[in-house]
Amino acid sequence: MQNSNERKVLEKVITLIQKSKAQGDVIFTRANSFSLKAHQGELDKYEVNNGATIGVRVIKDNRVGQAFSEALDDDSLQFMVNEALTNAKYSKENLFEKISAPKKEVINNDVLQATDADPKKMIELCLENENYMLALDKRIKNSPYNGVAEIYNQFLYLNTNGTYCERQDKYYRIVCSALIDDGHNNSSVYDYTTTKKFTDLEFKKMCEACATEGLELLNGKEIPTGRYNIVFNNESLSSILSPFLGMFSGEKAVRGLNPMKEKLGEQIASDLITIVDDPKFEEAYYKYDFDHEGNTTQKVTLLNAGVFQELLHNSATASELEMKNNGRANRSPKSALGVTTTNLIIESGKTSEDILQEEEYLEIVDIQGTHSGTDFFSGNFSCPVKGHIWKNGQKTGQFKNVTLTGNFYDMIKNVKMVGDKLYPNPSNTFFAPKIIFSDLNISGS
């Protein structure tokens, strides 16, 4: 897909900013999706969404103003820039937010590797997915969430320094679910997978894995209250980590909302834990050559053998805290400047999985309430979980209707083993090995 017309629109906006004797940048995003959902043998949803938004940020007399528009005609663009200039006039003075990226051009469209999928084949896959799931076992009574989607995203950036950045990506996603009941017990499971090519969607393999998980959890029981070794599957580990990612945020540090800021350079986790944020990680689906200020991205080591190494910064947070800008600016056409992660990786350890499997532990495969049941400042969490009991390399039972409680900042200190193999989450944006966290509390029977 060519971006020449959109680029001309951005150039018009930059010209308007320069005529007002201001600095600034402009972001254009487009999101197109085609999604289908099946229910009870029929196509339940056929949805096409197309949306484009342009947003401008102006900086004049050390004051920042923003505005956005969903119309791209000349009058709308002029109105948007005027609105941003007015907003800047009445904003507080900001000595740190600048247009910093130097003149360059970065175009990243490598992720566009496949042509559009045939809608007919997508419909067939969607219906087949539900039918296949229901046919796997008579105890699977319903499959309420089944669907397939094609999603296309476009991001363009231009600033008054002449920095132009362009990115397009397209991916396919399929979801499946199962409600299982044997007349005495019940369970529910949900899964999804993401690929860059429609032909790479392995829906039968996903349905089988999802059904197996749900049928095993059907027999889950409460386990005694106590302290256990815990292993999170990849998706659950990502979920429990997510509410605490603010500890790496330079933006929260500037605002006085990061309780870990004063611990930079200190040992805050087990020396078995190293966490990096790598925008160009080879195994990740998405590569990020630039951030949302047009600055070049680079690999950032957040925790190095447990030592709190670095915060994530945009140009403004780095300037205010007198630290290095590591290219993690995040901004949409409608939002203010922030920071974000890209591809987050907990690095693999040296313990072979054969040795790790010899340990006794609980494997958590589903965790709920990781935002409502967590407190970022204290680190405390309390979340319902379910999963498998492992002994001597074998699943010996399942558990459910129990609650995992603990403190995240203590949890990352109490690490017993880190496996030597990385696993991706379904969207290939988070990678982690199997990690045994020791002495976590389960509230059960």
SVG drawing of the C-alpha trace seen along z (x, -y; Angstrom):
<svg xmlns="http://www.w3.org/2000/svg" viewBox="-27 -33 51 71">
<polyline fill="none" stroke="black" stroke-width="0.4" points="0.0,0.0 1.5,-3.3 1.6,-6.2 2.4,-9.1 -1.0,-10.8 -0.9,-10.6 2.7,-11.9 1.6,-15.0 -1.1,-15.6 1.6,-15.5 3.7,-17.9 0.8,-20.4 0.5,-20.3 4.2,-20.8 4.1,-23.8 1.2,-25.3 3.2,-24.8 6.3,-26.5 4.3,-29.4 3.2,-30.0 6.9,-30.1 6.5,-27.0 8.1,-23.6 6.0,-20.5 5.3,-17.1 2.3,-15.3 1.2,-11.7 -1.2,-9.8 -2.6,-6.4 -5.0,-4.2 -6.5,-0.9 -8.5,1.4 -9.9,4.6 -12.1,7.4 -13.4,9.7 -15.8,12.7 -17.4,14.6 -19.3,17.9 -21.9,19.1 -24.1,22.2 -23.1,23.0 -23.8,19.6 -21.9,16.5 -22.7,14.3 -20.6,11.3 -19.3,9.9 -17.6,6.6 -15.5,4.2 -13.9,1.2 -11.8,-1.5 -10.6,-4.5 -7.9,-7.2 -6.8,-10.0 -4.3,-12.7 -2.9,-14.5 -0.6,-17.5 1.7,-18.6 3.1,-22.2 5.7,-23.7 5.9,-27.5 7.5,-29.7 8.2,-26.5 4.5,-25.7 2.9,-22.5 -0.4,-22.2 -2.1,-19.3 -5.2,-18.7 -6.5,-16.0 -8.8,-15.5 -10.5,-12.7 -10.9,-14.8 -8.0,-15.5 -9.3,-18.4 -7.3,-21.7 -9.8,-23.6 -9.8,-20.8 -6.0,-20.7 -5.8,-24.5 -8.4,-24.4 -6.5,-21.5 -3.2,-23.5 -4.9,-26.7 -6.5,-24.7 -3.2,-23.2 -1.6,-26.7 -4.4,-28.0 -4.0,-25.1 -0.3,-25.8 -0.9,-29.4 -2.9,-28.5 -0.7,-25.6 1.9,-25.6 5.5,-26.3 7.4,-23.1 11.2,-23.4 11.8,-19.7 9.4,-18.7 11.2,-19.5 11.1,-18.2 14.4,-16.3 14.7,-13.8 17.1,-15.0 16.4,-14.9 16.2,-11.4 13.9,-8.9 12.9,-5.5 10.5,-3.2 9.6,0.2 7.1,2.1 8.9,5.5 6.0,6.9 3.7,6.7 4.5,10.3 1.2,11.6 -1.6,10.5 -5.1,10.1 -6.9,13.3 -9.9,14.4 -13.0,13.4 -14.7,16.7 -11.8,18.7 -11.9,16.6 -15.7,17.4 -15.0,21.1 -12.3,21.2 -14.4,19.3 -17.3,21.8 -15.0,24.8 -13.2,23.6 -16.4,23.8 -17.5,27.1 -14.1,28.7 -14.0,27.6 -17.5,29.0 -16.7,32.3 -13.6,32.9 -15.4,34.1 -19.1,34.5 -18.5,32.7 -17.7,29.5 -21.2,27.9 -20.6,24.6 -17.9,22.6 -19.0,19.0 -15.9,17.1 -14.8,18.2 -13.5,15.8 -10.9,14.8 -9.7,11.3 -7.4,9.6 -5.9,6.4 -3.9,3.7 -2.2,0.8 -0.5,-2.2 1.7,-4.8 3.3,-7.9 5.3,-10.5 6.8,-13.9 8.4,-16.7 9.6,-20.2 13.2,-19.0 12.4,-16.9 12.3,-13.5 9.9,-11.2 9.0,-7.7 6.7,-5.2 5.4,-1.8 2.8,0.6 1.9,4.0 -0.7,6.6 -1.5,9.7 -4.1,12.4 -5.7,13.6 -7.9,16.5 -9.6,17.1 -11.3,20.2 -13.1,21.1 -14.8,23.9 -17.4,24.3 -17.1,27.8 -19.5,29.6 -19.7,33.3 -22.8,33.0 -20.8,32.6 -18.0,30.1 -17.5,27.4 -14.6,25.3 -14.1,22.7 -11.0,21.9 -10.1,19.3 -7.1,19.0 -5.9,17.1 -3.0,17.1 -1.5,14.4 0.4,14.9 1.7,12.6 0.2,14.8 -3.4,16.2 -2.0,19.5 0.0,19.9 -3.1,20.1 -3.1,23.5 -6.6,23.5 -7.0,27.3 -3.8,27.4 -5.0,24.4 -8.5,25.9 -7.0,29.2 -4.6,27.6 -7.5,25.4 -9.8,28.4 -7.2,30.5 -6.5,27.7 -10.2,27.3 -10.9,31.0 -8.0,31.3 -9.1,28.4 -12.6,29.9 -11.3,32.1 -9.6,29.2 -10.1,29.1 -9.2,26.7 -5.8,27.4 -4.8,26.7 -3.8,23.2 -0.1,22.9 3.1,21.7 4.1,23.3 6.6,23.1 4.9,21.4 5.5,21.5 3.4,19.2 2.7,20.1 3.8,17.3 0.4,15.6 -0.1,15.6 3.4,14.3 2.7,11.5 -0.5,10.7 1.0,10.6 3.9,8.5 1.8,6.0 0.4,3.9 4.0,3.4 5.6,2.3 5.3,-1.2 8.4,-0.5 10.4,-1.0 8.6,-4.2 10.5,-7.4 7.2,-9.2 5.9,-7.9 9.3,-8.8 8.9,-12.4 5.4,-12.6 6.5,-11.2 4.4,-8.0 7.2,-5.5 8.1,-4.0 11.2,-2.2 12.9,-5.3 15.2,-5.7 16.4,-2.1 18.2,-2.6 21.5,-0.8 20.4,1.4 19.7,5.1 15.9,5.4 15.5,8.9 17.2,12.3 20.4,12.4 18.8,15.1 16.5,12.4 17.5,10.3 14.8,8.3 15.4,6.5 13.2,4.5 14.3,5.2 12.5,3.4 14.3,5.5 14.2,8.9 14.7,11.5 11.9,13.9 9.3,11.1 6.7,10.4 7.0,6.7 10.2,4.7 10.3,1.1 13.0,-1.0 11.7,-4.3 9.6,-5.6 6.7,-8.0 9.0,-11.0 10.9,-9.7 13.9,-8.8 15.9,-5.6 15.1,-2.7 17.7,-0.5 17.8,2.5 17.3,1.5 18.4,3.6 15.9,3.0 17.1,5.5 20.6,7.0 21.1,10.0 18.6,8.5 20.1,5.0 17.7,2.2 19.6,0.8 17.5,-1.7 14.2,-3.5 12.3,-3.8 12.4,-7.3 11.1,-9.7 13.1,-12.9 11.2,-14.9 11.6,-12.5 15.2,-11.9 15.9,-15.6 14.0,-16.3 15.8,-13.4 19.1,-14.1 19.3,-10.6 19.8,-9.1 16.9,-9.0 16.5,-5.4 13.7,-5.9 10.6,-4.7 8.3,-7.6 4.7,-6.7 2.0,-9.0 -1.2,-8.6 -2.8,-11.3 -5.1,-11.9 -2.8,-11.5 0.0,-13.3 3.6,-12.2 4.3,-9.0 6.5,-6.0 6.0,-2.4 7.7,1.0 8.2,2.8 9.2,6.5 9.7,7.5 12.0,10.4 12.9,12.2 16.2,13.8 16.6,17.6 18.7,19.1 21.1,22.0 18.8,24.6 17.7,27.3 14.0,28.0 14.7,31.6 16.1,30.5 13.5,27.9 10.7,30.4 12.0,32.6 10.8,29.9 7.4,29.9 5.4,26.8 2.0,25.4 1.7,24.3 -0.7,21.3 -2.4,21.3 -5.1,18.8 -5.0,15.7 -7.8,13.2 -8.0,9.7 -4.4,8.7 -5.3,5.0 -8.1,4.9 -6.3,7.3 -2.9,5.6 -1.4,2.5 1.5,1.0 2.9,-1.1 3.0,1.7 3.5,4.6 0.7,6.6 -1.5,8.8 -4.4,11.2 -5.8,13.0 -7.9,16.1 -5.9,18.7 -6.2,22.2 -3.7,24.7 -1.8,27.9 0.1,29.7 3.5,31.0 5.6,33.7 8.6,35.5 8.0,34.2 4.3,35.3 1.0,33.6 -0.5,35.2 -3.6,33.1 -5.4,29.8 -6.5,26.9 -9.0,24.2 -11.2,21.9 -8.0,20.8 -6.4,17.4 -2.7,16.5 -1.5,13.8 1.9,12.2 4.1,9.2 5.4,8.7 8.6,7.0 9.3,9.8 8.3,12.4 11.0,11.4 13.6,11.7 12.6,15.3 13.5,17.1 14.6,20.7 15.3,21.7 15.1,20.1 14.8,22.5 17.0,22.4 14.3,22.1 12.2,19.0 8.5,19.1 6.5,16.4 3.0,15.2 0.3,15.6 1.0,12.1 4.8,12.7 5.5,9.5 6.5,11.1 9.1,13.8 10.1,15.7 11.5,19.0 9.9,21.2 10.7,19.6 10.1,21.2 9.1,18.5 9.4,19.9 7.3,19.5 4.2,17.9 0.9,18.2 -2.2,20.0 -5.4,19.5 -7.5,22.6 -9.2,25.2"/>
</svg>
